[in-house]
Amino acid sequence: MGDLRLGPLLRYADGPSATVWVEAGGPCEAEVRCADGAGGTARTFQVAGHHYALVEVSGLTPGAATPYEVFLDGTRVWPLPDSPFPPSLIRTPAKDEETVRVAFGSCRWAAPAAGEPDPVGPDALDTLSARIAADPEGERPDVLLLLGDQVYADEVSDATRRWLAGRRDLSEPPGAEVADYEEYTHLYYESWLDPEVRWLLSTVPSCMIFDDHDVIDDWNTSAAWLTDMRATPWWRERLLSGLMSYWVHQHLGNLSPAELAADPVYAAVREGADGTDALRAFAAGADADAASVRWSYRRDFGRVRLLMVDSRAARVLDEQRRSMLDAGEAAWLRAQALDDRGSYDHLLLGTSLPWLLPHLVHDVEGWNAALCRGERGARWARLGEKVRRAADLEHWAAFPSSFDALAAVIAEAGSGPGAPATVCVLSGDVHHAYIAEPSWTRPGDGPSARVVQLTCSPVHNSVPLSIRLGFRFGWSAPARALGRVFARHGRLSRSAVRWRRDGGPWFGNQLMTLTLRGRSARLRLEKASAAGPDRKAALRTITEAKLS
């Protein structure tokens, strides 16, 4: 019997079924037992010497909150002995459940060990966990969306740096960054063994998607960047390990039990005594042909539809065909947004990178994309590539055709009979929070649904003064005028939408929560801060807004 090394993570929860992810210390039978008699078992599978199980729990009572325990080979391993937290629960919605609460954010450095000072302030996930634990019957999210940078492969903590130095010579590339699968697992231990976060993830269902730091800063920023990375001796192992560890720790739990049953990779990994080779072959195929793999996925929560969109691995990087999504991914997004449209009241598009940016940043990214595809000649193209990498110019605005294509999907999904009340684009990445609302430049093109860009980051990370000043200026009228200068130089065509900032920018470690009930939608932004005589960390409301 193995010990419980990581987890449990409650991932999928809907009606009578749920999935619970664990890592055990060795091969064993993992079991989830619920207080009402529901439960499930799964044999662990092995990847690179680690043993995991994703237990499908069946027989749950819809509309109930059911305490559960985890057993490995018949021995109870969760809750932990002397746990200060309430029992972990599986809450499944009733069939006619109207209210759905969705909390989201991105960009989380692992919190330091208890008692150590935190240089970037309280962790928003830690403080959310503490609030729920203090009032188990109070309000809690129905789902937590983690929109990228769940781990930082290229910006490790001092403790992880010391651990890496004990394994290998850090003077050799990639230095104090993770290099292989084992080092990735250490990042997940450091992040998810945080006691508050561990309990939170055991009792609130979660959906996840990667962003660049889950692999490396500016991952897939351009074809030239990728060529340079593939020329290094360490990149291939880093990428394959990153994709493998993401599949194990994050992607599997995004899938429903039906999707898991139909997934050939999941079947292959579980088939033999060791699934490492099967998973490595899958990752190598994803590297060779990004269009052969779909990391995006759909989840429906009653009358709320979530489309989580991969805006990293699905890119087409050829400068003349540059696109955020390959053709298959773009077709999937449109089909999912329009499928049985009258069945949902709210459409959530989760994409780690914001669609609508501060106006200056948007115009600079479009200008840069024009230079790099040769709009101003070869010399400007070379300069454009240098600027692109130095300034991280690789959001939706840096893929102008994709920016307009997403606007078209949103307009189509939000128009006509059966249109939802809101279409909300949920993003992170840019280390501040804001609300932006688009309008369509051609009369009659816009949707009837309320459309908003909701951006929230970081959950726990640094926000340097330069970022604060830069983004404040980026939203200003002078910056907008400066952006038009860049747009003219790049010979940019008129965008399909224009937009205004409705709130922000707000800075700090923060989370947004959408409360969706019927066709109404309310937004709350909360910041983690320490206040009062005891300096106890808590989430404090920064703003609230009615969206519909």
C-alpha positions in Angstrom: 0.0 0.0 0.0 1.4 3.4 -0.9 1.0 6.6 1.1 -0.9 9.6 -0.2 1.7 11.8 -1.8 -0.5 14.4 -3.4 -4.2 15.2 -3.5 -7.0 14.4 -3.3 -8.2 16.9 -5.9 -11.9 17.0 -6.6 -12.1 17.7 -10.3 -15.3 16.9 -12.1 -18.6 17.0 -10.2 -22.0 16.8 -11.9 -25.2 15.1 -10.9 -24.6 11.6 -9.7 -20.9 11.4 -10.6 -17.5 13.0 -9.8 -13.8 12.4 -10.3 -11.1 12.5 -7.6 -7.4 12.6 -8.5 -4.7 11.3 -6.2 -1.0 10.4 -6.3 0.1 7.4 -4.2 3.5 6.4 -3.1 3.3 3.1 -4.9 1.0 0.8 -7.0 -2.3 0.3 -5.2 -6.1 0.4 -5.3 -7.4 3.9 -4.7 -10.9 4.2 -3.3 -13.3 7.0 -2.5 -16.0 6.3 0.0 -18.8 8.8 0.6 -21.0 9.1 3.7 -24.2 8.3 1.7 -22.8 5.0 0.3 -21.6 6.4 -3.0 -18.1 5.8 -4.1 -15.6 4.3 -6.6 -12.3 2.6 -7.0 -9.4 2.8 -9.5 -6.1 1.0 -9.9 -3.1 3.4 -10.0 -1.2 3.9 -13.3 2.5 4.6 -13.4 4.3 7.5 -15.1 8.1 8.0 -14.7 8.1 6.1 -11.3 5.0 8.0 -10.0 1.7 6.3 -9.3 -1.6 8.1 -10.0 -5.3 7.3 -10.0 -8.4 9.2 -11.1 -11.3 7.7 -9.2 -14.8 7.9 -10.8 -17.3 8.3 -8.0 -20.8 7.2 -8.9 -24.1 7.0 -7.1 -24.0 10.5 -5.7 -27.2 12.3 -4.8 -27.8 15.3 -7.0 -28.2 18.5 -5.0 -26.4 17.2 -2.0 -23.1 17.9 -0.2 -21.5 14.5 0.7 -18.4 14.1 2.9 -15.9 11.6 1.5 -12.8 9.7 2.5 -9.9 8.3 0.5 -8.5 4.8 1.0 -5.4 3.2 -0.5 -5.5 -0.6 -0.4 -8.1 -0.4 2.3 -6.2 2.0 4.6 -7.7 5.5 5.1 -5.3 8.2 4.0 -7.7 11.2 3.8 -8.6 13.2 5.8 -5.2 13.5 7.2 -4.7 12.6 10.9 -5.4 15.6 13.2 -6.6 17.7 10.2 -7.7 21.2 11.3 -10.1 21.4 8.3 -13.7 20.4 8.0 -14.5 17.2 6.0 -13.9 17.4 2.3 -17.2 17.4 0.4 -18.5 16.5 -3.0 -21.2 18.9 -3.9 -23.2 18.0 -6.9 -25.8 20.3 -8.4 -29.5 19.5 -8.5 -31.0 19.0 -11.9 -32.9 22.2 -11.7 -30.1 24.1 -9.9 -30.3 27.8 -10.9 -27.3 29.4 -9.2 -23.8 28.7 -10.4 -20.8 30.5 -8.7 -17.6 30.5 -10.8 -14.3 31.8 -9.2 -11.3 32.3 -11.4 -7.8 33.7 -11.6 -4.3 32.8 -12.8 -0.6 33.1 -12.1 0.2 31.5 -8.8 3.7 31.2 -7.2 3.7 28.5 -4.5 3.2 30.1 -1.1 6.2 29.9 1.3 6.2 27.4 4.1 4.2 28.3 7.3 6.0 30.9 9.4 8.1 32.2 6.5 7.6 35.8 5.3 5.7 36.1 2.0 7.4 38.7 -0.2 4.3 39.1 -2.5 1.6 39.2 0.1 -1.2 36.8 1.0 -2.1 34.1 -1.4 -5.7 34.5 -2.7 -6.3 30.7 -2.8 -5.0 30.3 0.8 -7.4 33.0 2.0 -10.4 31.6 0.1 -9.6 28.2 1.7 -9.5 29.8 5.1 -12.8 31.5 4.6 -14.6 28.4 3.5 -13.1 26.3 6.3 -14.2 28.9 8.9 -17.8 28.7 7.6 -18.4 25.4 5.8 -22.1 26.2 5.4 -21.4 29.6 3.9 -21.0 30.7 0.3 -18.4 28.8 -1.8 -17.6 28.5 -5.5 -19.3 25.7 -7.4 -16.2 25.5 -9.5 -12.7 27.1 -9.5 -11.2 28.0 -12.8 -7.4 28.2 -12.8 -6.5 30.0 -16.0 -2.8 29.3 -16.4 0.6 29.4 -14.7 -0.4 26.9 -12.1 3.3 26.1 -11.7 6.3 28.1 -12.8 8.9 25.9 -14.6 11.2 28.9 -15.3 10.9 31.0 -12.1 11.5 28.6 -9.2 11.5 29.4 -5.5 14.7 29.5 -3.5 13.8 26.2 -1.9 13.3 24.6 -5.3 16.5 26.0 -6.5 18.3 24.4 -3.6 16.6 21.1 -4.4 17.6 21.3 -8.0 21.2 22.0 -7.1 21.2 18.8 -5.1 20.2 16.9 -8.3 22.5 18.4 -11.0 24.9 21.2 -11.9 22.9 24.4 -12.2 25.7 26.0 -14.3 24.6 23.7 -17.1 21.5 24.6 -19.1 18.7 25.0 -18.3 20.2 26.1 -15.0 17.7 26.9 -12.2 14.7 25.9 -14.2 13.0 22.5 -14.4 14.5 20.1 -16.8 12.6 16.8 -16.7 9.4 15.1 -15.4 10.7 14.5 -11.9 11.5 18.2 -11.5 8.0 19.1 -12.7 6.5 16.8 -10.0 8.4 18.7 -7.4 6.7 22.0 -8.6 3.3 20.4 -8.1 4.3 19.1 -4.6 5.5 22.5 -3.6 2.3 24.2 -4.9 -0.4 21.7 -4.0 0.9 20.4 -0.7 0.3 23.9 0.8 -2.2 22.8 3.5 -4.9 25.4 2.7 -4.7 24.9 -1.1 -4.6 21.1 -0.6 -7.9 21.2 1.3 -9.5 23.7 -1.0 -8.8 21.6 -4.1 -10.1 18.5 -2.2 -13.5 20.2 -1.7 -14.1 22.7 -4.6 -14.2 21.2 -8.1 -11.6 22.7 -10.5 -11.0 23.2 -14.2 -7.5 24.1 -15.4 -5.7 25.2 -18.6 -2.0 25.9 -19.1 -0.3 29.2 -20.0 3.3 29.8 -20.9 5.1 29.5 -17.5 3.6 26.0 -17.1 6.3 25.2 -19.7 8.4 28.4 -20.3 7.9 32.1 -20.6 6.5 33.1 -24.0 6.0 29.5 -25.0 5.2 29.4 -28.8 5.5 33.2 -29.2 6.7 32.8 -32.9 8.2 30.4 -35.4 11.6 31.9 -35.0 11.4 31.5 -31.2 10.5 27.9 -31.6 13.3 27.2 -34.0 15.8 28.7 -31.5 14.4 26.6 -28.7 14.5 23.4 -30.7 18.2 24.1 -31.4 19.1 23.9 -27.6 20.0 20.5 -26.2 17.6 20.7 -23.2 14.4 21.9 -24.8 12.9 18.7 -26.1 13.0 17.0 -22.7 11.7 20.1 -21.0 8.7 20.4 -23.4 7.8 16.6 -23.4 8.0 16.6 -19.6 5.9 19.7 -19.4 3.2 18.2 -21.6 3.3 14.9 -19.8 3.1 16.4 -16.3 0.3 18.7 -17.5 -1.7 15.8 -18.9 -1.3 13.9 -15.6 -1.8 16.7 -13.1 -4.2 19.0 -14.8 -5.7 17.8 -18.1 -7.1 14.4 -17.0 -9.3 16.0 -14.4 -10.8 18.4 -16.9 -12.6 15.5 -18.6 -15.9 14.0 -17.8 -16.2 10.3 -17.0 -17.6 9.7 -20.5 -14.7 11.6 -22.2 -12.2 9.6 -20.1 -13.8 6.3 -21.2 -13.4 7.3 -24.8 -9.8 8.7 -24.5 -7.3 6.4 -26.2 -4.3 8.0 -24.4 -5.9 7.3 -21.0 -6.6 3.8 -22.0 -3.0 3.2 -23.2 -1.4 4.7 -20.1 -3.5 2.4 -17.8 -3.1 -0.7 -20.0 0.3 -2.0 -18.9 2.5 -1.9 -15.8 4.1 1.4 -16.9 2.4 4.1 -19.0 5.5 6.3 -19.4 6.3 5.3 -23.0 2.7 5.7 -24.1 2.4 9.2 -22.5 5.8 10.2 -23.9 4.7 9.1 -27.4 1.6 11.2 -27.0 3.6 14.3 -25.9 6.0 13.8 -28.8 3.1 13.7 -31.2 1.7 16.9 -29.8 5.1 18.5 -30.3 5.4 17.3 -33.9 1.8 18.2 -34.8 0.0 20.5 -32.5 -3.3 20.1 -34.5 -3.3 16.4 -33.6 -4.1 17.1 -30.0 -7.0 19.1 -28.4 -6.3 20.5 -25.0 -9.5 22.7 -25.1 -12.6 21.3 -23.5 -16.2 22.1 -22.7 -18.1 21.9 -19.4 -21.7 22.7 -18.8 -22.9 23.7 -15.4 -26.7 23.7 -15.6 -27.5 26.6 -18.0 -23.9 27.9 -17.9 -21.5 26.8 -20.6 -17.8 26.9 -20.2 -15.4 26.6 -23.2 -11.9 26.5 -22.0 -9.7 27.4 -24.9 -6.0 26.5 -25.4 -4.3 29.7 -26.5 -0.7 28.3 -26.3 -0.2 24.9 -27.9 -2.8 25.3 -30.7 -1.1 28.2 -32.4 -0.1 28.4 -36.1 3.2 30.2 -36.0 4.0 30.8 -39.7 4.1 34.6 -40.1 1.9 34.6 -43.2 -0.7 32.3 -41.6 -0.3 33.3 -38.0 -3.2 32.3 -35.9 -3.9 31.8 -32.2 -5.9 28.6 -33.0 -5.4 26.1 -35.8 -8.3 25.5 -38.2 -9.5 22.5 -36.3 -9.4 24.2 -33.0 -11.2 27.3 -34.4 -13.9 25.1 -35.9 -14.3 23.3 -32.6 -14.7 26.6 -30.7 -17.4 27.8 -33.0 -19.3 24.5 -33.0 -19.3 24.3 -29.2 -20.4 28.0 -28.9 -23.3 27.4 -31.2 -24.3 23.9 -30.3 -27.8 23.7 -28.8 -27.5 27.4 -28.1 -30.9 27.9 -26.4 -29.9 25.5 -23.7 -27.6 27.9 -21.9 -28.1 31.4 -20.4 -24.4 32.3 -20.1 -21.4 31.5 -22.2 -18.0 31.6 -20.5 -14.9 31.6 -22.8 -11.8 30.7 -20.7 -8.6 31.8 -22.3 -5.4 32.4 -20.4 -4.6 35.4 -22.5 -7.0 38.4 -22.6 -8.9 39.1 -25.8 -9.3 42.8 -25.0 -6.2 44.6 -23.7 -5.3 48.2 -22.9 -5.6 50.0 -26.2 -1.9 51.0 -26.5 -0.9 47.4 -25.8 -3.4 46.1 -28.4 -2.2 48.5 -31.1 1.5 47.8 -30.4 0.9 44.0 -30.6 -0.9 44.5 -34.0 1.8 46.8 -35.2 4.5 44.2 -34.2 2.6 41.4 -36.0 2.5 43.5 -39.2 6.3 44.2 -39.0 7.1 40.5 -38.4 5.1 39.3 -41.4 7.1 41.8 -43.6 4.7 44.7 -43.9 7.6 47.2 -43.7 10.4 45.1 -45.1 13.0 42.6 -43.9 14.9 45.1 -41.6 11.7 46.0 -39.8 10.7 42.3 -39.6 14.0 41.5 -37.8 13.5 44.4 -35.4 9.9 43.3 -34.9 10.9 39.8 -33.7 13.4 41.2 -31.2 10.7 43.6 -29.8 8.1 40.8 -29.7 10.3 38.6 -27.5 11.5 41.5 -25.3 8.1 42.9 -24.6 6.0 39.7 -24.6 3.8 40.8 -27.5 1.9 37.5 -28.0 -1.7 37.9 -26.9 -4.8 37.7 -29.1 -4.0 41.2 -30.5 -0.7 39.8 -31.8 -2.8 37.4 -34.0 -5.1 40.0 -35.7 -7.1 37.5 -37.8 -7.7 35.4 -34.7 -8.8 38.5 -32.7 -11.4 39.3 -35.3 -12.4 35.6 -35.7 -13.1 35.4 -32.0 -15.2 38.6 -32.2 -17.2 36.9 -35.0 -17.8 33.8 -32.9 -18.9 35.9 -29.9 -21.2 37.9 -32.1 -22.8 34.8 -33.7 -23.2 33.0 -30.4 -24.7 36.1 -28.7 -27.2 37.0 -31.4 -30.6 35.8 -32.5 -33.2 33.5 -31.0 -31.8 31.5 -28.0 -29.0 34.0 -27.5 -27.5 33.9 -23.9 -27.8 36.8 -21.6 -24.0 37.2 -21.3 -20.8 36.2 -23.1 -17.9 36.5 -20.7 -14.3 36.1 -21.8 -12.3 35.0 -18.7 -8.6 35.6 -18.7 -5.5 36.2 -16.6 -1.8 36.5 -17.4 -1.3 40.3 -17.2 -1.0 40.7 -13.5 -3.8 43.0 -13.0 -7.6 42.9 -13.1 -10.1 44.9 -15.2 -13.4 44.8 -16.9 -13.7 45.8 -20.6 -16.8 45.9 -22.8 -16.7 45.8 -26.6 -18.9 47.3 -29.2 -18.9 46.2 -32.8 -17.7 48.8 -35.4 -20.3 47.9 -38.0 -23.9 48.5 -37.1 -25.9 45.3 -36.9 -22.8 43.1 -36.4 -22.9 43.1 -32.6 -24.7 40.6 -30.4 -27.7 41.1 -28.3 -26.0 39.4 -25.4 -23.9 41.5 -22.9 -20.3 40.8 -23.8 -17.5 41.5 -21.3 -13.8 40.8 -20.9 -13.1 39.9 -17.3 -9.4 39.6 -16.5 -8.0 38.6 -13.1 -4.4 37.9 -12.1 -2.4 37.2 -10.2 -3.6 34.8 -7.6 -0.2 35.0 -5.9 2.6 36.7 -7.6 4.6 39.9 -7.8 3.2 43.1 -9.4 6.2 45.4 -9.9 5.7 49.1 -10.0 6.7 49.2 -13.7 3.7 46.9 -14.5 1.3 49.1 -12.5 2.5 52.3 -14.2 2.6 50.7 -17.6 -1.0 49.3 -17.5 -2.4 52.4 -16.0 -0.9 54.4 -18.8 -2.0 51.8 -21.4 -5.6 52.5 -20.6 -5.3 56.3 -20.8 -6.4 58.7 -23.5 -2.8 59.7 -24.4 -1.9 56.0 -24.7 -4.8 55.5 -27.0 -3.6 58.3 -29.3 -0.1 56.9 -29.3 -1.5 53.5 -30.2 -3.1 55.0 -33.3 0.4 56.1 -34.4 1.6 52.5 -34.2 -1.5 51.3 -36.0 -0.9 53.7 -38.9 2.8 52.7 -39.2 1.8 49.0 -39.3 -0.9 49.7 -41.9 -3.4 47.9 -39.7 -6.9 47.5 -40.9 -9.8 48.6 -38.7 -10.6 46.1 -35.9 -14.0 44.4 -35.8 -14.6 45.8 -32.4 -13.8 48.8 -30.2 -14.0 48.7 -26.4 -14.0 50.7 -23.3 -12.7 49.9 -19.8 -15.6 49.6 -17.3 -13.5 49.0 -14.2 -9.9 48.8 -13.1 -7.0 48.4 -13.3 -6.8 46.7 -9.9 -3.6 45.2 -8.6 -2.7 42.7 -6.0 -3.3 39.0 -5.3 -7.0 38.6 -6.3 -9.9 36.4 -7.4 -13.0 37.2 -9.4 -16.3 35.4 -8.8 -19.3 35.3 -11.2 -22.6 34.5 -9.6 -25.0 33.3 -12.4 -28.7 32.8 -11.6 -31.2 32.4 -14.4 -30.3 35.2 -16.9 -28.8 37.4 -14.2 -25.0 37.7 -13.7 -23.1 39.5 -10.9 -19.4 39.9 -10.6 -17.3 40.4 -7.5 -13.6 41.1 -7.3 -11.8 40.3 -4.1 -8.2 41.0 -3.0 -6.2 39.1 -0.5 -4.8 41.4 2.1 -3.7 41.5 5.7 -5.4 44.0 7.9 -6.5 44.7 11.4 -4.4 44.4 14.6 -3.8 40.6 14.1 -2.7 41.2 10.4 -4.8 38.2 9.5 -5.1 37.6 5.7 -8.6 37.8 4.2 -10.3 38.4 0.9 -11.8 41.9 0.8 -14.2 43.0 -1.8 -12.7 45.6 -4.2 -15.7 46.0 -6.6 -19.0 44.4 -7.4 -21.0 44.8 -10.7 -24.2 43.7 -12.2 -23.6 42.3 -15.7 -27.1 41.3 -16.6 
